[in-house]
Amino acid sequence: MRFAHEGEAGLYFAIGRVSRYDASMTEPTPKPGILDIELYVGGRSSAPGAAKVYKLSSNESALGPSPAAMAALAAAAQDLQLYPDGSSRLLREAIGKVHDLDPARIMVGGEGSGPLLTMIANAYLMPGDEAIFSRHAFLIYEIATRANAARPVIVAEKVTNSGIRIDVDAMLASVTAKTRIVYIANPNNPTGSYLTRDEMKKLHAGLPAHVLLVIDAAYGEFVDAADYDTGLELARAHDNVAMTRTFSKIHGLAALRLGWAYVPQAVADVLNRIRGPFPTSPLQQQAGAAAIADQAHVARAAAHNAKWRKWLTQEIRALGLKVDDSVANFVLIHFPSGPKDAKAADAFLIARGVILRGVGAYGLPDCLRLTVGTEEANRAAVAALKDFIAQ
Ligand SMILES: Cc1ncc(COP(=O)(O)O)c(C=O)c1O
């Protein structure tokens, strides 16, 4: 008997995997690896019974979107009968103008930056290949790797006085002949720490030329450290560096589901072949272009974040809790074991309408992640934590 996909089945055999076209199969069977994926669960958004709810669980913007983006969205909604421009030229040119980038190397994603990270894996990972990322990294890297029957190589971070930091030497020591992608979130979610420009350069310099370094700078605009770079410096200069960004965080457009990436021209040529024909809607194109052009709004959001991130860090440390240094729009709070542990804190805060993010799925069951919110939300969070500690 011959199978329609015999070539593909042969490929699985060739690399030492059992063919998924097995005569004993009695039902549609997914690719190997997919059923090993834990379902991604987003931040909680409800606090039943609480009079007022402060959602500080998903690293959303405290200020919301630029008014210019909202006006552009409303205007774009007038022509919903028309197909969009499949090349998303207006948006890519707007991004290119603000960041001085070649629009031909910009990919945009109409489901946020998460699916762009996945699309890179879909294009570059074969079954048996390896992708490296850190233990407490954004969950999508593991999902994208497993979805391609590739092997996640998970590298422990270093625990330092300032927090949990990616270990560049350990990452480099994990590279093998099978490595195809290294994913780094910079800054990292949920730790809030970052690699300096020099550390990232060292990581890149140690990688073989065929390994793609994917720098996920979803929170890059919030960083005010002078020794930080979003990854654009490396991405401009090298054929094996891609950088991803999102409109969900500093631009306050999480509901719009829009992300972008700056990739080498050869990678753009590959991704353009497998992307959907209309990756972004006119609403996304117009609102995204207006949002990125409004750099005054971006600066306001970054200033608000820096002020309140510092305040939250100081106030929560003053309660006796360990808070890691963060450069992003959230802080990671450590709780002791016993009756005042992270689980008890989470339950107490939810009853008060303050929703934080449990990060057990990120390997940090003793921590909660708190997003920097409005002044009112930040004060409510600290007051609730204070009462939790005092009870
Ligand atoms: C590190 C990191 N990368 C990427 C994303 C994806 O954001 P989006 O898909 O909304 O663009 C997130 C969202 O939480 C994130 O934390």
The ligand as a Tripos MOL2 file, in Angstrom:
@<TRIPOS>MOLECULE
LIG
   16    16     1     0     0
SMALL
NO_CHARGES

@<TRIPOS>ATOM
      1 C1          8.0380   37.8540   25.8080 C.3       1 LIG1
      2 C2          6.7820   37.9580   25.0030 C.ar      1 LIG1
      3 N1          6.8600   37.8540   23.6800 N.ar      1 LIG1
      4 C3          5.7830   37.9470   22.9010 C.ar      1 LIG1
      5 C4          4.5420   38.1490   23.4360 C.ar      1 LIG1
      6 C5          3.3820   38.1200   22.4970 C.3       1 LIG1
      7 O1          2.6140   39.1980   22.4760 O.3       1 LIG1
      8 P1          1.5100   39.3540   21.3290 P.3       1 LIG1
      9 O2          1.2440   37.9940   20.7430 O.co2     1 LIG1
     10 O3          0.3540   39.9540   21.9920 O.co2     1 LIG1
     11 O4          2.1400   40.2260   20.2900 O.co2     1 LIG1
     12 C6          4.3850   38.2610   24.8190 C.ar      1 LIG1
     13 C7          3.0410   38.4370   25.4040 C.2       1 LIG1
     14 O5          2.8010   38.3550   26.5600 O.2       1 LIG1
     15 C8          5.5480   38.1690   25.6240 C.ar      1 LIG1
     16 O6          5.4670   38.2420   26.9520 O.3       1 LIG1
@<TRIPOS>BOND
     1     1     2 1
     2     2     3 ar
     3     2    15 ar
     4     3     4 ar
     5     4     5 ar
     6     5     6 1
     7     5    12 ar
     8     6     7 1
     9     7     8 1
    10     8     9 2
    11     8    10 1
    12     8    11 1
    13    12    13 1
    14    12    15 ar
    15    13    14 2
    16    15    16 1
@<TRIPOS>SUBSTRUCTURE
     1 LIG1         1 GROUP 0 **** ****
